[in-house]
């Protein structure tokens, strides 16, 4: 690591302790993007921060760094009371290849498709698509009937990401019949992806 890179790293670690949650989120994100194993302990400590966005950024950064030292802490973060933290930890664990923890997280995130406000349900759909490692077909197909169009669109996109051929009929129905143009467009794009994968 050259002197300039080390100096930037030290500045980021200082920013983490500055107290302003927005600054801490930015610093944690940059530490993750740098991929520096030396910042793992600092990021692990942020998983206990009072602010949910800080915990989310820390979990995401640990997934980007990919150190096994963060695994046990990420497993605990999957049970975080804030869905976005739990989902960030789940994605991080999937990146690190922790299949057992990821399967448990998938079940919890699938349950979030029916809970909370529309943004939380839509985030759960996006997370299941990003994980791409569990059988979320049933939960996402059901979410295509959610009253909120953003949730339906994100569920359609996630089904395309999963690549499950069982989703063909549900996506075609949404693509032709949904009352939202965004949902129809997303469902058709997801359907095209499925067809391409099967070709």
Secondary structure by P-SEA (a helix, b strand, c coil): ccaaaaaaaaaaaaaaacccaaaaaaaaaaaaaaccccaaaaaaaacccccaaaaaaaaaaaaaaccccaaaaaaaacccccaaaaaaaaaaaaaacaaaaaaaaaaaaaaacccccaaaaaaaaaaaaaaccccaaaaaaaacccccaaaaaaaaaaaaaaccccaaaaaaaaacccccaaaaaaaaaaaaaaaaaac
